[in-house]
Amino acid sequence: MFETVLVANRGEIAVRVIRTLRALGVRSVAVFSDADADARHVREADTAVRIGPAPAAESYLSVERLLEAAARTGAQAVHPGYGFLAENASFARACADAGLVFIGPPADAIALMGDKIRAKETVKAAGVPVVPGSSGSGLTDAQLAEAAREIGMPVLLKPSAGGGGKGMRLVRDTSALGEEIAAARREARASFGDDTLLVERWVDRPRHIEIQVLADGHGNVVHLGERECSLQRRHQKIIEEAPSVLLDAGTRAAMGEAAVQAARSCGYEGAGTVEFIVPGSDPSSYYFMEMNTRLQVEHPVTELVTGLDLVEWQLRVAAGERLPYGQEDITLTGHAVEARICAEDPARGFLPSGGTVLALHEPQGDGVRTDSGLSEGTEVGSLYDPMLSKVIAYGPDRASALRKLRAALAETVTLGVPTNAGFLRRLLAHPAVVAGDLDTGLVEREAEELLSGSGDVPEEVYDAAAAVRLSSLAPAEGGWTDPFSVPSGWRLGGEPAPVVFHLRAPGLEPVAHRPRGTSTVTPGRVSVTLDGVRHTFHRAGDWLGREGDAWHVRDHDPVAASLTGAAHAGVDSLTAPMPGTVTVVKVAVGDEVTAGQSLLVVEAMKMEHVISAPHAGTVSELDVTPGTTVAMDQVLAVITPYEETTPYEETT
């Protein structure tokens, strides 16, 4: 076993790898950018090395700086985690050239399976069924469009390099192919540095099933069962579970053997995942999609049902050990489900969010595990992937695992940074999810119902905010407070008058709220009893949280607001929907535009958001250029509408 391992990553996966290194008695080396100087993975490692400024291209994606850090700390091996350089064949080769062991598959296997076009051809030759699609690499936009028409709509555009749903576009109308191909290329280039695309037939109502494989350097390959990853949004997995309710023992064995053959076909070593698309109506008709040549985000569910530590076996295989078990020794016990907690705001269309983590509670124990890179005080920005943590629940059966996960999400508190925790809790209670009737389009179809009311602020939240405000004005113990500054409702010779608090939550109009309930305020908590029901919230600053949901409710001074209201953006203004970077500007001042025309693209956390014209008119102001960093709600441009004219004009 190695003495020292450098973890070439950040966040929750770096913390996860460091945990296993500590358990094995291996010294861990963390790396960090300026943005992560006080991050949790830095504090938990035995040694930490600064590798550059905040932008990933100058830090976590710099092969040179990572190798320098390994040399300075005497590391013998490098664990890449997932994301960044985890599936970069050049990095794996550079590690080998520097005398370091890359804890992952051989560089040639990464290169082969990282090229989705070559990967499909290779596994097809090994007898693994593949999704019908385009053939050949380096296709032009016109060739991609022609291949799509030959395959038949709908089709899926996919980057040949990379994964994780980045750059994937579902196209149902041939007239949209040109614009969607251009957008997919932009996202692929931004995410992977390679804009090569392929096109595949889209399987309606598909299920996404993946098989975990483990291979050593002595020719032994086993699979560790499947994971169901059908609950996705924008082609990104958000809930994963093991095993799948779809597969019977025969299908599981057949898909497992296909995955083993796919791994053998590329000379694979270490932990990897073979992903399949499966028609829900016919599980026996499965198609290879791609192979992820790294540890997967969802690996904890496999660990819980097999009892194996996959990071440990990555290390042991990389150190040259043989797998001590065969396929017949692998058993799946119980059920595990994972939820990905991301910095995004469901009430605002799942746009990336950010901020400072003011209060944090992450459930652990009794069949619940949280893998996280967070701590109180963590600054969440738009430079890196939005995933913050993962909450995983294990039970003897699927129903108990789902129940535990819903309860764990209700306990999850990340005040100061809006997350999707509450949305995931509601999703896990959806009848189709509970019944196991899943497909990759379920979340999109049910989004409106799942989001219904999520942007509203319940009355008890306003009551709690008012209680916090009142407690802050209460006389200090042993001190004196001007009684006329305390909104107690006291009046001379009569019953107290109703007290009204002016409160505002982001995105909503201010309210004049009169509390109806009774409240108790303590440090970090506030409880409100309303209509006989007691509601308890975590609190930090202006933030209140309950059952995975969080609200930012602050005092609203109507006088001050009226004085500053003129400065607020109007209906003609285009504002940034999220903090990020402007990547595309399609217009200039003076241009005439039509309603709905795409004008700008803002990117944050590798997600593009198109800014369109609210109405026809003229671009009268344009305050950004490609590369401009913008804050949420910052004005980007102003579209002045055409002047209305009367239908008939008098002439003389």
C-alpha positions in Angstrom: 0.0 0.0 0.0 1.1 3.6 -0.7 2.5 5.8 2.1 1.3 9.1 0.7 -1.5 9.8 -1.9 -2.4 13.2 -3.4 -6.1 13.8 -3.9 -6.4 15.9 -7.1 -9.9 17.2 -6.4 -12.0 19.2 -4.1 -15.3 19.2 -2.2 -17.2 16.2 -1.1 -15.2 13.6 -3.2 -11.9 14.8 -1.8 -13.3 14.5 1.8 -14.6 11.0 0.9 -11.2 9.8 -0.4 -9.4 11.3 2.5 -11.7 9.3 4.9 -10.6 6.0 3.4 -6.9 7.0 3.2 -7.1 7.8 6.9 -8.7 4.4 7.7 -5.9 2.6 5.8 -3.2 4.6 7.6 -2.2 6.4 4.3 -1.0 10.0 4.5 -3.3 12.3 2.5 -2.3 15.4 0.5 -5.1 17.9 -0.4 -4.7 20.6 -3.1 -6.6 23.8 -3.1 -7.2 27.0 -5.1 -7.4 30.4 -3.6 -11.2 30.0 -3.4 -10.8 26.9 -1.3 -8.1 27.9 1.1 -10.2 27.2 4.2 -12.3 24.4 2.6 -13.2 21.3 4.6 -11.1 18.9 2.4 -8.1 21.2 3.1 -8.6 21.0 6.9 -9.2 17.2 7.0 -6.1 16.2 5.0 -2.8 15.5 6.6 -1.1 18.0 4.2 -2.5 20.7 1.9 -0.8 22.5 -1.0 -2.0 25.7 -2.8 -2.0 25.1 -6.6 -3.2 28.4 -8.0 -6.0 31.0 -8.2 -9.7 30.3 -8.2 -10.4 29.5 -11.9 -10.2 25.8 -12.4 -8.1 26.1 -15.5 -5.3 27.7 -13.4 -5.6 25.2 -10.5 -7.6 22.0 -10.4 -7.1 21.5 -14.2 -3.4 22.4 -14.2 -1.5 19.1 -14.7 1.8 20.9 -14.1 0.8 22.4 -10.8 -0.7 19.1 -9.6 2.5 17.2 -10.4 4.5 19.9 -8.7 2.4 19.4 -5.5 2.9 15.7 -5.7 6.6 16.1 -6.0 6.8 18.6 -3.1 4.9 16.3 -0.7 6.5 13.0 -1.7 3.3 11.5 -2.9 3.6 8.1 -4.6 0.1 8.1 -6.2 -2.7 10.4 -7.3 -6.4 9.9 -6.8 -8.3 12.1 -9.3 -11.8 11.7 -7.7 -14.4 12.5 -10.3 -14.8 15.5 -12.5 -11.8 17.8 -13.4 -9.0 15.5 -14.7 -10.5 12.2 -13.5 -11.1 11.0 -17.1 -8.2 12.8 -18.7 -5.8 10.3 -20.5 -3.1 13.0 -20.8 -3.1 13.5 -17.0 -2.9 9.7 -16.4 0.1 9.5 -18.7 1.7 12.6 -17.1 1.4 10.9 -13.7 3.1 7.8 -15.0 5.9 9.8 -16.7 6.5 11.5 -13.3 6.8 8.2 -11.5 3.4 8.5 -9.9 0.7 5.8 -9.8 -2.6 7.1 -11.3 -5.4 5.5 -9.2 -7.6 4.7 -12.1 -7.6 2.7 -15.3 -4.7 2.8 -17.8 -4.5 5.9 -19.9 -5.3 4.0 -23.1 -8.5 2.7 -21.5 -9.5 6.2 -20.5 -8.8 7.5 -24.0 -10.7 4.7 -25.7 -13.8 4.9 -23.5 -13.6 8.7 -23.2 -14.3 8.9 -27.0 -17.9 7.8 -27.1 -17.7 7.0 -30.8 -14.7 4.7 -30.5 -16.2 3.2 -27.3 -19.4 2.2 -29.0 -17.5 0.6 -31.9 -15.2 -1.3 -29.4 -17.9 -2.8 -27.2 -20.1 -3.6 -30.2 -17.2 -5.7 -31.5 -17.2 -7.4 -28.1 -20.8 -8.4 -28.5 -22.4 -5.7 -26.3 -25.6 -4.1 -27.8 -25.3 -0.4 -28.5 -27.8 2.5 -29.2 -28.4 3.2 -32.9 -26.7 6.4 -33.9 -24.1 8.3 -36.0 -20.8 6.7 -36.9 -17.4 8.3 -37.3 -15.9 11.2 -35.4 -15.3 14.8 -36.4 -18.7 15.2 -38.0 -19.6 18.7 -39.2 -22.8 20.4 -38.2 -24.4 19.5 -41.5 -23.3 15.8 -41.2 -24.7 15.7 -37.7 -28.0 17.1 -38.9 -28.2 14.7 -41.8 -27.4 11.7 -39.4 -30.2 12.9 -37.1 -32.7 13.0 -40.0 -31.6 9.5 -41.1 -32.0 8.1 -37.6 -35.4 9.8 -37.2 -36.5 12.2 -34.6 -36.3 12.6 -31.7 -32.5 12.3 -31.3 -30.0 13.0 -28.5 -26.9 15.2 -29.2 -24.0 14.1 -27.0 -20.4 15.3 -26.6 -18.0 12.6 -27.6 -15.7 13.6 -24.7 -17.0 13.8 -21.1 -20.3 13.0 -19.5 -22.5 14.1 -16.6 -25.2 15.4 -19.0 -23.0 18.4 -19.9 -23.7 19.5 -23.5 -26.5 16.9 -24.1 -29.5 18.1 -26.0 -32.7 16.3 -26.8 -34.1 17.5 -30.2 -37.6 16.6 -31.3 -37.9 19.0 -34.2 -35.6 19.0 -37.2 -36.0 22.8 -37.5 -34.2 23.2 -34.2 -31.1 21.1 -35.1 -28.9 24.0 -36.1 -29.3 26.0 -33.0 -29.2 22.9 -30.7 -26.0 21.6 -32.3 -24.3 25.0 -31.9 -25.4 25.1 -28.2 -24.2 21.6 -27.6 -20.8 22.4 -29.1 -20.5 25.4 -26.9 -21.3 23.5 -23.7 -19.0 20.6 -24.7 -16.1 22.9 -25.5 -16.6 24.8 -22.2 -16.9 21.6 -20.1 -14.4 19.3 -21.8 -12.3 21.4 -24.2 -13.6 19.3 -27.1 -16.7 20.1 -29.1 -16.9 16.8 -31.0 -20.5 15.5 -31.0 -22.4 12.4 -31.9 -26.1 11.8 -32.3 -28.1 8.8 -31.1 -31.7 7.7 -31.3 -33.8 8.8 -28.4 -35.6 6.0 -26.6 -38.9 7.4 -25.2 -39.5 6.8 -21.5 -36.2 5.1 -21.0 -34.6 3.9 -17.8 -31.0 4.5 -17.0 -29.3 1.5 -15.5 -25.6 1.3 -14.8 -23.4 -1.6 -13.7 -20.5 -1.1 -11.4 -17.4 -3.1 -12.4 -14.1 -3.8 -10.6 -11.0 -5.1 -12.3 -7.5 -5.8 -11.1 -4.2 -5.9 -13.1 -4.2 -9.7 -13.2 -7.1 -10.3 -15.5 -9.9 -10.6 -12.9 -13.1 -8.6 -13.6 -16.3 -8.7 -11.5 -19.5 -6.6 -11.5 -21.1 -5.4 -8.3 -24.6 -5.2 -9.5 -26.6 -2.3 -10.9 -27.7 1.2 -9.9 -30.9 2.8 -11.1 -30.3 6.4 -12.2 -33.5 7.2 -14.0 -34.5 10.2 -11.9 -32.8 13.0 -13.8 -33.2 16.6 -14.6 -31.6 18.0 -17.7 -29.8 14.7 -18.2 -28.2 15.1 -14.7 -28.8 12.3 -12.2 -30.4 13.6 -9.0 -31.5 10.4 -7.2 -29.8 7.0 -7.5 -30.5 3.6 -5.9 -29.3 0.1 -5.8 -30.5 -2.4 -6.7 -33.1 -1.5 -9.4 -36.7 -2.7 -9.0 -36.8 -3.2 -12.8 -34.3 -6.1 -13.2 -34.9 -9.7 -12.3 -32.0 -12.0 -11.5 -31.6 -13.2 -15.1 -31.5 -9.7 -16.6 -29.1 -8.5 -13.9 -26.7 -11.4 -14.7 -26.9 -10.7 -18.4 -26.3 -7.0 -18.1 -23.5 -7.6 -15.6 -21.8 -10.0 -18.0 -22.2 -7.4 -20.8 -20.5 -4.8 -18.5 -17.7 -7.2 -17.7 -17.1 -7.8 -21.5 -17.1 -4.0 -22.1 -14.4 -3.6 -19.4 -12.3 -6.4 -20.8 -12.6 -5.0 -24.3 -10.6 -1.9 -23.3 -8.1 -3.5 -20.8 -9.8 -1.9 -17.8 -8.4 -1.8 -14.3 -9.9 -0.3 -11.2 -13.4 0.8 -10.5 -15.6 1.8 -13.4 -19.2 2.0 -14.5 -20.9 0.8 -17.7 -24.1 2.7 -18.4 -27.0 1.3 -20.3 -30.3 2.7 -21.6 -33.2 0.3 -21.0 -36.7 0.5 -22.4 -39.0 0.4 -19.4 -41.4 -1.9 -21.2 -38.7 -4.4 -22.2 -35.8 -4.6 -19.7 -34.2 -7.4 -21.7 -33.6 -4.9 -24.6 -30.7 -2.9 -23.1 -28.2 -0.8 -25.0 -24.7 0.3 -24.0 -24.4 4.1 -23.8 -20.9 4.8 -22.4 -18.4 3.8 -19.8 -17.3 6.1 -17.0 -13.6 5.4 -16.4 -13.7 6.6 -12.8 -15.4 6.4 -9.5 -19.1 7.5 -9.8 -20.9 10.1 -7.7 -23.4 7.5 -6.8 -20.9 4.9 -5.6 -22.1 4.9 -2.0 -25.3 3.0 -2.8 -23.2 0.2 -4.2 -21.0 0.3 -1.1 -24.0 0.0 1.2 -25.6 -3.0 -0.6 -22.3 -4.9 -1.1 -20.4 -4.0 2.0 -17.3 -3.0 -0.1 -15.4 0.3 0.1 -14.8 1.1 -3.5 -12.2 3.7 -2.8 -10.2 1.2 -0.8 -10.4 -1.3 -3.7 -9.3 1.4 -6.1 -6.2 1.9 -3.9 -5.5 -1.8 -3.5 -5.8 -2.5 -7.3 -3.6 0.4 -8.1 -1.0 -0.9 -5.6 -1.0 -4.2 -7.5 -3.2 -6.4 -5.4 -5.5 -9.1 -6.8 -9.2 -9.2 -6.2 -9.7 -11.8 -3.5 -13.2 -12.7 -4.7 -15.0 -13.9 -7.8 -18.4 -13.2 -9.2 -20.0 -15.9 -7.2 -18.8 -14.1 -4.0 -20.7 -10.9 -4.7 -24.1 -10.5 -3.0 -26.5 -7.6 -2.8 -28.2 -7.1 0.6 -30.9 -4.5 1.4 -31.5 -1.3 -0.5 -29.8 2.1 -0.7 -30.9 5.4 -2.2 -28.9 8.6 -2.7 -29.9 12.2 -3.2 -27.6 14.8 -4.6 -27.7 18.2 -2.8 -27.0 21.0 -5.2 -26.6 24.7 -4.9 -29.6 25.6 -7.0 -33.0 27.3 -6.4 -36.0 25.2 -7.6 -38.3 28.1 -7.2 -36.3 30.1 -9.7 -36.2 27.3 -12.4 -33.3 25.5 -10.7 -30.9 28.3 -11.5 -27.5 27.9 -9.8 -27.3 29.7 -6.4 -24.5 30.7 -4.1 -23.7 32.4 -0.8 -22.2 31.6 2.6 -23.2 28.6 4.6 -24.5 30.3 7.8 -25.8 27.2 9.5 -25.3 23.5 8.7 -26.8 20.3 9.8 -26.1 17.1 7.9 -27.7 13.8 9.1 -25.5 10.8 9.9 -26.1 7.4 11.6 -29.0 4.9 11.8 -28.8 3.9 8.2 -28.1 7.4 7.0 -24.8 8.7 5.6 -23.9 12.2 4.3 -20.9 12.7 2.1 -20.1 16.4 2.1 -17.5 19.0 1.5 -19.4 21.7 3.5 -18.8 23.4 6.8 -20.2 26.5 8.4 -18.6 29.5 6.7 -18.1 27.8 3.4 -18.4 30.2 0.4 -20.3 28.7 -2.4 -19.6 30.4 -5.7 -20.2 29.8 -9.4 -16.7 28.6 -10.3 -17.2 24.9 -9.7 -19.8 22.2 -10.0 -23.0 23.0 -8.0 -23.1 19.6 -6.1 -22.4 20.3 -2.4 -23.1 16.9 -0.8 -24.9 13.6 -1.0 -27.4 12.1 1.5 -27.6 8.3 1.4 -30.0 6.0 3.2 -29.9 2.3 3.6 -32.6 -0.2 4.7 -33.6 -3.8 4.5 -35.9 -3.0 1.6 -36.7 -0.2 -0.8 -39.6 1.3 1.2 -37.6 1.7 4.4 -34.7 3.2 2.5 -36.9 5.8 0.8 -38.6 6.6 4.1 -35.2 7.1 5.8 -34.0 9.3 3.0 -37.0 11.5 3.1 -36.6 11.9 6.9 -32.9 12.6 6.4 -33.6 15.3 3.8 -36.0 16.9 6.2 -33.2 17.2 8.7 -30.7 18.6 6.2 -30.0 22.3 6.8 -27.8 24.5 4.6 -28.9 28.0 5.5 -27.4 30.8 3.4 -27.3 28.8 0.2 -30.5 27.8 -1.5 -30.5 24.1 -2.4 -32.7 21.4 -3.9 -33.1 19.4 -0.7 -36.8 20.2 -0.2 -37.6 19.5 -3.9 -35.8 16.1 -3.6 -37.8 15.2 -0.5 -41.1 15.9 -2.4 -39.8 13.9 -5.4 -39.1 10.9 -3.2 -42.7 11.0 -2.0 -44.2 11.1 -5.5 -46.5 8.0 -6.1 -44.6 7.0 -9.2 -41.2 7.1 -7.4 -42.6 5.2 -4.4 -44.0 2.5 -6.8 -40.7 2.3 -8.7 -42.4 3.3 -12.0 -39.5 5.4 -13.2 -38.0 6.8 -16.4 -35.6 9.6 -17.3 -38.4 12.0 -18.2 -40.4 11.6 -15.0 -38.9 14.6 -13.2 -39.4 17.0 -16.1 -43.1 15.8 -16.6 -43.9 16.2 -12.9 -41.8 19.3 -12.2 -44.8 21.7 -12.2 -46.6 19.6 -9.6 -43.4 19.1 -7.5 -42.7 22.8 -7.7 -46.3 23.9 -7.0 -46.1 26.5 -4.2 -42.4 26.1 -3.7 -41.9 29.8 -4.4 -44.5 30.8 -1.9 -43.7 31.7 1.7 -46.0 30.0 4.3 -47.6 32.2 6.9 -45.7 30.4 9.7 -42.4 31.5 8.0 -43.5 35.2 8.2 -44.6 34.6 11.8 -41.2 33.2 12.6 -39.4 36.0 10.8 -41.5 38.5 12.8 -40.6 36.7 16.0 -36.9 36.9 15.3 -37.2 40.6 14.5 -39.1 41.3 17.7 -36.6 39.3 19.8 -33.8 41.4 18.4 -35.5 44.5 19.7 -36.2 43.2 23.1 -34.5 45.0 26.1 -31.1 43.5 26.8 -30.7 41.8 30.1 -29.4 44.3 32.7 -29.6 47.1 30.1 -32.1 49.7 29.0 -34.1 49.9 25.8 -36.3 52.8 24.7 -39.8 51.3 25.1 -41.0 53.3 22.1 -38.6 51.4 19.8 -40.1 48.0 20.7 -43.1 47.1 18.5 -45.1 45.6 21.3 -48.4 47.1 20.3 -48.8 48.8 23.8 -51.1 51.8 23.9 -52.3 54.0 26.7 -55.5 52.9 28.4 -56.4 50.0 26.0 -55.6 46.6 24.8 -52.4 46.3 22.8 -52.8 47.2 19.1 -52.1 44.6 16.4 -48.4 44.7 15.5 -47.6 44.7 11.8 -44.2 43.7 10.4 -43.1 44.7 7.0 -41.2 41.7 5.5 -39.8 40.7 2.2 -38.6 37.4 0.6 -36.5 37.5 -2.6 -38.6 37.5 -5.8 -41.8 38.3 -4.0 -43.6 41.5 -3.2 -43.2 42.9 0.3 -46.0 42.0 2.8 -47.4 43.7 5.8 -47.7 40.7 8.2 -49.6 40.6 11.5 -48.5 37.5 13.4 -51.3 35.2 14.7 -49.3 32.6 16.6 -47.2 32.4 19.7 -43.4 32.0 19.3 -40.3 31.0 21.1 -36.9 32.3 19.9 -33.6 30.7 21.0 -30.1 30.9 19.5 -30.2 29.0 16.1 -33.9 28.1 16.5 -37.4 29.7 16.4 -40.7 27.9 17.1 -44.1 29.2 16.1 -47.5 27.7 17.2 -50.2 28.5 14.7 -53.7 27.1 14.8 -52.5 24.5 17.3 -49.6 23.3 15.1 -46.1 23.9 16.2 -43.5 24.8 13.5 -39.8 24.7 14.4 -37.2 26.4 12.2 -33.4 26.5 12.1 -32.3 30.1 11.8 -29.2 32.1 10.9 -29.3 35.8 10.1 -32.3 36.4 7.8 -32.5 32.6 6.9 -35.1 30.2 8.2 -35.1 26.5 7.3 -37.5 23.5 7.8 -37.8 20.1 6.2 -35.1 20.7 3.6 -36.6 24.0 2.5 -35.1 27.4 3.3 -36.4 31.0 3.1 -34.6 34.3 3.2 -37.0 36.8 4.9 -35.8 40.2 5.9 -37.2 43.5 7.2 -38.7 45.7 4.6 -38.8 49.4 5.2 -41.6 50.7 2.9 -40.3 54.3 3.2 -36.8 53.4 2.1 -38.1 51.2 -0.6 -40.2 54.0 -2.1 -37.1 56.2 -2.3 -34.9 53.5 -4.0 -37.6 51.9 -6.1 -36.9 54.0 -9.2 -33.4 52.4 -9.4 -34.8 48.9 -9.7 -34.8 47.2 -13.1 -37.9 47.6 -15.1 -39.8 45.3 -17.5 -37.6 46.4 -20.4 -34.4 45.3 -18.6 -32.7 41.9 -19.1 -31.2 40.8 -15.8 -28.9 38.0 -14.9 -30.9 35.1 -13.5 -27.9 33.7 -11.6 -24.4 34.7 -10.7 -22.1 33.6 -13.6 -20.2 34.6 -16.7 -21.6 36.0 -20.0 -20.3 33.7 -22.7 -22.2 34.8 -25.8 -23.5 38.3 -26.9 -25.5 38.2 -30.1 -26.6 41.8 -30.4 -25.2 45.4 -30.2 -26.7 48.7 -29.2 -29.1 49.9 -31.8 -30.0 46.4 -33.1 -33.7 45.7 -33.6 -34.9 42.5 -32.0 -38.1 40.4 -32.0 -40.0 39.1 -28.9 -38.3 35.9 -27.7 -35.2 36.3 -29.7 -32.0 34.9 -28.1 -29.7 37.8 -27.2 -27.2 36.6 -24.6 -26.0 33.4 -22.9 -25.0 33.4 -19.2 -23.1 30.4 -17.9 -22.7 29.3 -14.3 -21.5 26.0 -12.8 -21.2 24.6 -16.4 -24.8 25.4 -17.1 -26.0 27.7 -19.9 -29.0 30.0 -19.6 -30.2 31.8 -22.7 -31.4 35.4 -22.2 -34.2 36.3 -24.6 -35.9 39.6 -25.6 -39.1 40.2 -23.5 -40.7 42.0 -26.4 -39.9 43.5 -29.8 -37.8 46.7 -29.8 -34.4 48.2 -30.0 -31.3 47.4 -27.9 -30.9 50.7 -26.1 -28.3 49.6 -23.5 -25.8 46.8 -23.5 -23.7 46.6 -20.3 -21.8 43.3 -20.9 -19.4 41.6 -23.3 -18.3 38.0 -23.6 -16.3 37.1 -20.4 -18.1 39.6 -18.2 -18.7 38.2 -14.7 -22.2 39.2 -13.4 -24.1 39.0 -10.2 -27.7 37.7 -9.8 -30.3 40.2 -11.0 -27.6 42.5 -12.5 -28.9 44.5 -15.5 -27.3 43.1 -18.7 -29.2 45.0 -21.4 -32.3 47.2 -22.0 -34.7 46.6 -24.8 -36.8 49.7 -25.6 -40.1 48.7 -27.2 -41.3 50.3 -30.4 -43.5 53.3 -30.0 -47.1 52.5 -30.5 -48.8 54.4 -33.3 -52.6 55.0 -33.8 -54.0 52.9 -36.6 -55.3 56.0 -38.5 -53.5 59.3 -38.8 -55.1 62.5 -40.1 -53.4 63.9 -43.2 -53.8 67.3 -44.7 
